[in-house]
Every structure is written in C-alpha cells, then in structure tokens.
Amino acid sequence: MVFKFRALSGDVDSFARDYEISEENTLFDLHQLIQSDLNFDSSQMASFFSVDHEWNKLREYTLFEIGEEADDMEDAPVPMDVVTLKEVVKEKNQRLLYTFDIYNDRSLFLEVLEHKKLDPSVKYPIITYSVGEPPFQIENASEEDSIYDDVMEDFNDFESYEDYNEHSDDDF
C-alpha cells in the first residue's frame, strides 16, 4: 500500500506538496524525500512528530538515537530510521509534523490524503503535486534584531582613544 501525504507550510501560504510513499518505507525515507525535494541542507537537525487532530505533539521521531529516557518508555523519542510509515499511520487523515528548523520550531504540516494500492509501474517515493516556493530551512534573525548591531551601536557612543587622551591628565 501507498500513503499520499499533503505537506503545507505555516510560513508560505502558496506552498503545497503531495508525496506518495510506500507504507513499508521508514520516516527517514520520507525525511530524505522532503529534504531532496525542498533542497534543504541535510546536515541540519529535523524531527517528525505524531500529532492529534489539533496538531498537538504526541511522540517525536528523531534523526538518530538521542539517549533521552522518558518516565514512560512509550513516550521516549524514537529514531526515524527504525519506524515504518505503517507503524505510525494508524487512521485516515493521520497528521504528522515535520520540524525542519528545530531552534525556531518551524514545521511542515503533513496529512494523509489517501491510502491506495501500490502501482507496480511507479517507482516510489514520488512527488505528485508541487506548487509554490518552499519555506527557508533556517530562519535567520533580521539585521535590525542583531545583537552585534546593538552592541556596536553602544560601542560607537564611546569616545575615541585620541579624544580620551586629549581630556586626560598628563600625569602618566
């Protein structure tokens, strides 16, 4: 069987993608498909989250074992390369978050549109619908919010060394 996911962005209203991927593929395979399609830097952290129908996070699936132990091992993060899609997708319209900018908590919203028979003439995974430019992978602070600029502005208020020497005593 094949899952058809629709991916939307909270940052870019005109962005949408449909991905078809076998239920036997792992979350890591879906991660690689998204990374490749959106031309994201694969060295950056990313996670999937299973969510409820209001997008509240339930369980995290990470790129690698992070060694965290939860009070209840059922809540511990799981590496995405050991979890197949059929283990995660349990119902029609199942939702997932794909967090691609961990530090700014920016994600793609994925929802299963359909579950259909595998077409033997198609090489999965595939992109079946693509519209709009993807969001930037890492959101950088704007120049006006730069801590460096704030510090340098304060630094520029100091008198120069030469000005300071003109006003100092010649006792040295």
N, C-alpha and C positions, 0 to 999 in steps of 0.2 A: 504494500500500500504506500501511497504518497500523500504527504501533507502539503497543502498550499497555504503559505503564510503571507499575509499582507503586512508590510512594515511601513509605519508612519513616523514622522518626527514632530516633536513638540517645538522645535526651533524653526523649521522650514515648512510652512503650510503647503507649499506646492510640491513637496517631496512625497513619493509613494513608490514602493517596490513590491512585487509579488515574487516569491521564491517557492519553487517546488522541489521537495527533497524527500527521499525515501525515509520511511519510519525506522529503518534499520540504521540510518546514519546517526552519528553522535551529535551532541550540541556543539562539539568542537568543529565538526564538519560544517554546520550551519554558521558558526563564527567565521570560519575561513571563507565561506561563500560571501558573507556580508563584507568582510574586510577587503576581499578582492574586488567585489562589485563597487564599493564606495571609495576604493583606492586609499584605504586607511593604512597608517603605519602599524605593522604587525608587532612592533616591539612595545606597544602601549598595552597597559592592563585593560581587561574587559571582563565582564561577567554577565551571565544570564540570571534572571530571577523568575521563578514561577510566581504568579500573582493571582489575586482573586479578581472578580469582575469589576472591581473599582480601582484596579491597578495597585493595590497594597501588596508589598513584597511578602512572599511566604518563605521561599527557600532559594539559596544562592548556589550557582554553579560557576566555579572559578576556572581560570586557565590552568592552574596547577594546584597541587595539594598545598594548602597554606598552614596546616598544622594546628588550626584552631580546634579547640574542643568545646562543644556546647554542653550544657547541663543534660540535654536530651540529644543523644547522638542522631536522632532523626532530623534535628534542626541544623546539624553541622554542615558547612559548605562542602560541596562535592565537586571534584574535578570534572570539567565538561567533557573530557575525552573518554570517560568511562560510562557515560549516560546516553542511551539511545533516545531518539525522539519519542518512540512509542512508550518508553518508561515515564516520560514527562507529560506527554499529551494524553489526557485521560477523558476529555469530553469535547463535544462540538464547541467551537468558538473559544477554545483554550487560549489564554493570553500569556505572553512572556514579555519581560523587559530585557532588552539587550543594552547594558550600560557600557558605552564605549569611552566615556570620559568620567572615570571614577572620581576624580578630585572635584569636579563640578557637578556631579550627579546628573549627567546628561545621557539620555537613553533613546533608543528606538522602541516603539510600541509595536509588538508583533501579535497578530491574532490569526488563528487557524480559520481560513475561509472554507476549506473543504478537505475531505479525506477521500481519495479516489484510488482506483486500481492503477497499478504500475503499467505504463505504456512501454512495451519492450523495444519500441523504435526510438525511444527518447533516452538520452544519456543524462541521468540525474546526478547532482542537483543542477537546476536551471533557473534562470531569471525569466519570468513570463510577462512581466509588466514593469515598465520603468518610466517615471515621469519626474521632472524637477531635478535640481541640483541637491546633492546630499548635504547635510549639515557639516560644518567644520568638525574635525575629530576632536581637537583640543581647543577649548575656548581660552584665549589669552585675554588678560586684563587690558583695557584700553589705555592709551598713553596718559590720558588725563587722570587715571586712577593709579598711576605708577608710584610706588613708594620711593623709587630712586628719584623721580622728578620732584617729589615733595621734599626730600632731604636736600637735594641740590638747590632748590629754591631757598630753603633756610640757610644753606651754606653761603649762597651768594649775598645774603644780608650782612655777613661778617665783613669787617674792614680788611683791606688787603694788608699784607705784611709790611709793605712800604708805608702805607698810611698809618699803620700801628706804630712803626718806628719813629715817624715824624712826631707823634704825640707822646712818645715815651720819654722818660728821663734819660739823660746821658750818663747816668751813674755806672753803667756797666762797663 
